[in-house]
Amino acid sequence: MACTVQREELDRLEPEWRALLPRAGMSKVFASPTWLRVWWEEFGSGRDLILLSVRREGELIGVAPLMRDGDRLCFAGDTEICDYMDFIAAPGEEEAVISAVLRSLGEEPWQELALWAVPEGSPTLAALKAVAPQFGLRVDIEVEDVCPQLELPGAWEEYLASLGKKDRHELRRKLRKLSQAGEVVLETVEEQAAVEAALDDFLRLYRASRSDKAAFMTEQMERFFRAIVAALAAEGRVELLFLSLGGVRAAAVLCFCEGKESLLYNSAYDPTYAYLSVGLLSKALALRKAIEQGKSRFDFLRGPEPYKYDLGAKDVRVYRCTVRRN
């Protein structure tokens, strides 16, 4: 049975989209209607949202969250703050969804379709290569970035044993040094109102961490940051962790919760405590907490920062797929 494609309003599509997400391969927070709504309200001005539904016999089997930016179409979002993007498709329907979307886009004026931040292992990568030539389209796929990840063992000591000798020794040494400097507490904030209240401290530490972070957190970015964290906290998908030393919040880690997976979205620390490596150790303690919670994966998200590899992460690539008309 052929698929039908329809341009949608977010409010109308949202309930079905939410129902599809748990079944879809791409089910991370960045592919949720919550993320799109908050991002679009803050950054969508001047762009045209092209939100497409794909149905088979009336049942939703796919969503394509796209937007027009000049003569280019792309995923609705921003590589600066959205770590993964993809089509949302029911299992086994990925090629059918992409074929239906490309057929529908044939009626739209565009020269380039930029599909960025597609995660390694996504069916989209193979499906595009198979389907695009049928519509006279060329596809170029290139590595865009890496999202280092760590498969979590069942116990902290098992995790430590998995590290290289040097990294294991350094981590243990730094943890001992931290414990000797005062009472160490890893504070967990999850309830929406508490998270919103604690964001003042997080943002203070974030801006203090580095000059580039302070420059990045503009007034507009802060509005988005507060809005998306509040919205996801309301869905029980936020874990804000503070490393407190002697009763003072010295570092913080903001994680998104995705089933058995923790996604480290952002972090911050007070440079006054840099000599105690509170930035690195706040992440190590967040990792330990994830292990204690029975999580199976810790995703450090975008960027090849050295600390991620010091903590044992391995690269998972994300790709940019560029589709062009011949």
N, C-alpha and C positions, 0 to 999 in steps of 0.2 A: 504494500500500500504506500503510495507516494506521500511525502511529508508536505505540510503546509507551513508557510512562514508568514508571520504577522508582526507589524511594528506595534509596540506596546507602550502603555504608560506604566511607570514603576508601581504605583499604588495598586493597579489592577492585577499586575503579574506577580506581585510579591508573595502572596500566599502559596501559589503553585510552585514558585521558584524555591521557596523555603522547603517545601515538601520534597522537591527533587534533589536538593543539595546532599542529603545524607547518602543517597545512592550514587551520586556522581563522583568520578575520580577526582575532580577539582572541587573540593569542599572546604577549602581554607577560608578564613575570615575575609580575605581580599576578594573572594568570589561571591560574597554574600550581598543580598539587597541592602543590608544595613550599611556596609562599607560604601556601596555605590551611592546611596542616598546622602550620607554625610559628606562624602567627597564632592558630589555634584552640587550640593547646596553651597559649598564654600568656593569651589574652583570651576564650576561648570559655565559660568557667565561667558557669553560670546561663542560658545560651542553648541553643537547640535547633537543631542543624545539620540542614538539609533539603537534602541533596545529591541531585539528581535526574539520572538518565541518560535520554536519549531515543534510542531505537533504531528502525531500520527494517529489518525482516527479520533482526533479531539484531545488525545492525551499529551501533556507536555513532556517532550523527551529532550529538549535542549533550549539553552538560552545563550544569546550572543550579546554581551554588553559592550556596544561599540559607540564611538562618537566621531563626528566630523570635525577636523581641525584643518581649515583651508581646503586644499584639494586632496587631502589625505584622510583616510579612515584609519582608526586605531582602537585598541581597547580603551574603554572609558576609565581613566585613571592617570597616574603619574609615576614614572619610574623612581622618583625621589622618595616616594612614601608607600608605594604598593609593591611588595616584594615578589608576588606571583600574580599572574593573570592567565586566563585560559577561557575557552568555551566551556560551558557547563552542559554535560551530556549524560544521559542514562547509560549504564553499562552496555557495551555492544552496539550502541547507536552513534558512536563518535563520528564515523565516516559519513553516515547518513545525515547527521546534523550539519557537518561542515559542507557537504555537498549542497544541502538545501540552502544554507546561508549564502554560499558563493553564487548560487543560481539567483537568489533574491537580490544580491548586491549588484548583479548585472544590470539592474534597472537604475542604479544610483550613479551619479557622476563622481568618478574618483580615478586617480592614477596609481595610487599606492595604498595598500592595506598593510599597516604595520602592527604585527601581533608580537608584542614584546613580553618578556618575563614568563615565557612558557617553560614550565619545569621539566627537567630531565625525566623521561619515562612517560610523559604525557602522550596519549594516542594521537593528539593533534599533529605531532611532528611527522608521523608516518602518513596520517590521513591527508594532510595537505599535499604531500608529494604525490600521493595516488590520485587525488581528486582534481587538483588545480589544473593540470594539463587538459582535462576534459572541457574546461571552460576557456581555453586559450590563455591561461595565466602562467606566469613564471614565478617560481618560489625560490628564494634564497634563505637558507637557514644558517645562522652563525651563533657562536657562543657569545652571550651578552655579559654574563657575570657568573659568580658562584654563590651558592648558599651553603656554607659548611654545616654539616649535621653530625650528630652523634647518636648511634644506636645505644640505648641505655641498658646496662645489665641489671640484675636484681638487687645488688647491694653496693654500697659505697666502696667498700674495700675491694670488691671485684672491679669496680671502675678504676680505682687507683692502680690496681695491678695491670690494667690494660694500657696504661700510659708508658711511654718510654722512660728509662731509668732517670734521665736528667729531669724531664718534666715532672715525674712523680716526686723526686727529691725536692725540687723547687717549690711545688705546691704544698707539700708537707711543711717545709721550712717556713714559708710565708704564713701558713695557718698558725703555726706555733708562735711566730713573732706577733701576729695580730692578737692572739689570745693573751699574750703577756702585756699588751698595751692597755687592757681594760676589759670590762665585761662585754662580750660579743653576743648580740642578739640579731637573729634574722626575723624581722617583723613582716607578717603577711597581711596585706590589705586586699579584700575581695568584694565586700558589699558595696553597692553602687555609691551611696552617700559618702561612705568612708573613703572610697577611691577618689571621688571628686574633691573631697577636702584635702586629701594627701597630695594631689597634683601640684599644689602650690610649692610644697617642699621638693617634689620631683623636678619641677621646672627650674627652681632656684639652683639645684645641684646640676641640672643639665646645662644651664647657661654658664655656670662656673667651671664646668669640666674643661672646655676648650673654646678658643675664640671662634672657630668655624661652627661649632654647635650654637654658640650665642648668636652668630650671624644668621644661621639657618632658621632659628626660632623667631621668625617675624611675628608681628601682631596677627596676621592672617593665619600663619601656620599654627600659632598657639590656639586660635579659635577652633581650627580643625582638630588639633590634637585633643583638646578638652572634650569636644563634641564626640569624636569617635571613641575615646576611652569610656566616656559616660554611657554611650549607646551600647558598647560591647559589654561593659560591666553589668548593665541591666539584663543582659542575656546570660550572665554567669560565665563570660569568656575572658575575663581579665584577672591577672594575678600581679599585684604591685608589691614588690619586695624591697624592704629597706634593710641595709646592714647598719645596725646601730652599734656604736662603740662608746661605752661609758654613758649611755643614755642620749647620745647625739647621733642623728642620722647622717652617716658619712658617705653612703653610696646607695644607689637604687637600681633596680632592674624591673622593667615592664615586660611582662610576658602575656601573650595571648594563648588561650587554652583551646586546643582542637582535639577533642577525644583523648587519646592516650599520648598526645604530643604537646610539648611546650614550644612556643615560638618566641624567641627573644627579640622583641620589637625595638626596644631602645634601652639605654642605660645612662647613668650619670654618677658623678662622684664629686666630693669636695677635695680640691687639690691640696688643701692643708694636710690631708691624710694620705697623700700620694706615696709617701715613704713607707707606708704599711700595705701598699698594693691593694687598696680597698676596691678599686675598679675591677681588677681581675678576680679578687676573692668574692666579691658580691655575686659574680657570675658563677663561680665554682660552688658557692653555697646554694644558689638557685638550682644548679645542676643536682646537687645532693638532695635537695628537697624534691625535685622531680623524680629521682630514683626512689625516695621514700614513699612517694605517692603512687608508685607502680607505673609511672609513665614509661613508654617504650622508645621515645625519640625526643631529642632536644635539638631544635632547629635554630641556628644562630642567625639565619636569614642573610640578607645580601652583604657581600663584601669579604675580601680575603684578609681581614685584620689578623695579625700574628697571634693574638691571644686565643683565637678560636682553635688554632692548631696546637697551641700549648696545652689546651684543655682536651685534645684528642679528636677534634672534629675532622671529618673527611669531606672533600668538595662534592657537592651536587650541583651540576651545571643548570643554568637557565638560558634559554635561547631567544633570539629575536628572529621571527619569521617575517620576511618581507615579500608580499605578493604584489606583482606588477602586471599590468595589462600589456600584451604584446603590441 
